[in-house]
């Protein structure tokens, strides 16, 4: 994570640094308490979103953001209410959002 943060400081417009920070946050979430996992889930989304904004042609960033939306849609009502009590209102998510980014990733890498 430190290397990605240094890379983002060195070049704030680097899509790959934001993408890899998001990926590493996903990997590190196994080792933190539930409240921190919920916070990190939003930070992961923010990093993937930033990577797509910085380089819309980044297929891996689009794919990662699409998967984030897909998995976020699978959170049940009870889990969403608990998360909202801890973090405040959660962002709206939809399978349409997931499809949008996953389809874009597919267009960018047709083979």
CORPERA-V468894 format. One record per residue. N is the residue number from 0. RES is the residue in three letters. PHI is phi in radians with two decimals (* if undefined). PSI is psi in radians with two decimals (* if undefined). OMEGA is omega in degrees with one decimal (* if undefined). Layout:
BEGIN
((N:RES:PHI:PSI:OMEGA) (N:RES:PHI:PSI:OMEGA))
END
This chain:
BEGIN
((0:UNK:*:-0.65:-179.2) (1:UNK:-1.09:-0.69:180.0) (2:UNK:-1.13:-0.68:179.3) (3:UNK:-1.20:-0.64:177.6) (4:UNK:-1.15:-0.69:176.2) (5:UNK:-1.12:-0.73:179.4) (6:UNK:-1.11:-0.68:179.0) (7:UNK:-1.20:-0.61:175.8) (8:UNK:-1.20:-0.69:-178.9) (9:UNK:-1.18:-0.66:-179.6) (10:UNK:-2.50:1.55:-177.6) (11:UNK:-1.06:-0.23:-179.3) (12:UNK:-1.72:0.21:-177.5) (13:UNK:-1.48:1.85:-179.7) (14:UNK:-1.08:-0.71:-176.8) (15:UNK:-1.16:-0.59:177.6) (16:UNK:-1.13:-0.77:178.1) (17:UNK:-1.12:-0.74:179.2) (18:UNK:-1.04:-0.86:-177.3) (19:UNK:-1.20:-0.52:174.2) (20:UNK:-1.11:-0.75:176.7) (21:UNK:-1.07:-0.77:179.9) (22:UNK:-1.09:-0.77:-179.8) (23:UNK:-1.18:-0.59:174.7) (24:UNK:-1.10:-0.71:177.2) (25:UNK:-1.03:-0.78:-178.0) (26:UNK:-1.18:-0.58:-176.4) (27:UNK:-1.45:-0.23:-174.6) (28:UNK:-1.13:-0.36:179.4) (29:UNK:-1.09:-0.43:-169.4) (30:UNK:-1.82:0.27:-177.2) (31:UNK:-2.18:2.76:177.9) (32:UNK:-1.11:2.84:-174.6) (33:UNK:-0.96:-0.79:-178.9) (34:UNK:-1.04:-0.74:179.3) (35:UNK:-1.19:-0.61:176.8) (36:UNK:-1.04:-0.74:-179.8) (37:UNK:-1.11:-0.75:178.4) (38:UNK:-1.12:-0.74:-178.5) (39:UNK:-1.16:-0.55:178.3) (40:UNK:-1.04:-0.70:178.1) (41:UNK:-1.24:-0.64:177.4) (42:UNK:-1.14:-0.65:177.1) (43:UNK:-1.08:-0.83:178.5) (44:UNK:-1.02:-0.74:179.9) (45:UNK:-1.08:-0.71:179.8) (46:UNK:-1.19:-0.77:178.5) (47:UNK:-1.12:-0.71:178.7) (48:UNK:-1.10:-0.75:179.3) (49:UNK:-1.10:-0.73:179.2) (50:UNK:-1.06:-0.73:178.4) (51:UNK:-1.18:-0.72:179.5) (52:UNK:-1.10:-0.70:-179.0) (53:UNK:-1.25:-0.57:179.7) (54:UNK:-2.57:1.56:-179.1) (55:UNK:-1.07:-0.29:179.1) (56:UNK:-1.60:0.14:178.4) (57:UNK:-1.40:1.76:-175.5) (58:UNK:-1.10:-0.72:-178.8) (59:UNK:-1.15:-0.65:177.9) (60:UNK:-1.16:-0.76:177.1) (61:UNK:-1.09:-0.75:179.2) (62:UNK:-1.09:-0.79:-178.9) (63:UNK:-1.10:-0.75:178.9) (64:UNK:-1.16:-0.70:176.8) (65:UNK:-1.06:-0.75:177.5) (66:UNK:-1.14:-0.65:177.9) (67:UNK:-1.04:-0.84:179.0) (68:UNK:-1.08:-0.73:-179.4) (69:UNK:-1.04:-0.84:-179.4) (70:UNK:-1.22:-0.62:178.7) (71:UNK:-1.13:-0.55:177.9) (72:UNK:-1.18:-0.41:-179.0) (73:UNK:-1.42:-0.04:178.7) (74:UNK:-1.30:2.19:-176.4) (75:UNK:-1.34:3.01:-174.2) (76:UNK:-1.02:-0.78:-178.4) (77:UNK:-1.10:-0.79:179.6) (78:UNK:-1.09:-0.70:178.7) (79:UNK:-1.12:-0.71:180.0) (80:UNK:-1.15:-0.73:178.0) (81:UNK:-1.11:-0.80:179.3) (82:UNK:-1.08:-0.70:179.6) (83:UNK:-1.14:-0.59:177.7) (84:UNK:-1.18:-0.59:-177.9) (85:UNK:-1.44:-0.75:-171.3) (86:UNK:-1.87:-0.23:-171.4) (87:UNK:1.65:-3.02:-176.3) (88:UNK:-0.98:2.36:178.6) (89:UNK:-1.61:2.68:177.9) (90:UNK:-1.17:2.58:175.2) (91:UNK:-1.23:2.42:177.9) (92:UNK:-2.30:2.68:178.6) (93:UNK:-2.60:2.76:175.7) (94:UNK:-1.16:-0.43:176.3) (95:UNK:-1.12:-0.69:176.3) (96:UNK:-1.09:-0.79:178.9) (97:UNK:-1.03:-0.82:-178.8) (98:UNK:-1.09:-0.69:179.6) (99:UNK:-0.99:-0.89:-177.1) (100:UNK:-1.31:-0.65:178.2) (101:UNK:-1.18:-0.67:177.5) (102:UNK:-1.15:-0.71:177.7) (103:UNK:-1.08:-0.74:177.8) (104:UNK:-1.07:-0.72:178.5) (105:UNK:-1.13:-0.67:177.2) (106:UNK:-1.14:-0.64:-177.5) (107:UNK:-1.32:-0.41:178.7) (108:UNK:-2.33:1.31:-174.4) (109:UNK:-1.14:-0.37:-178.3) (110:UNK:-1.73:*:*))
END
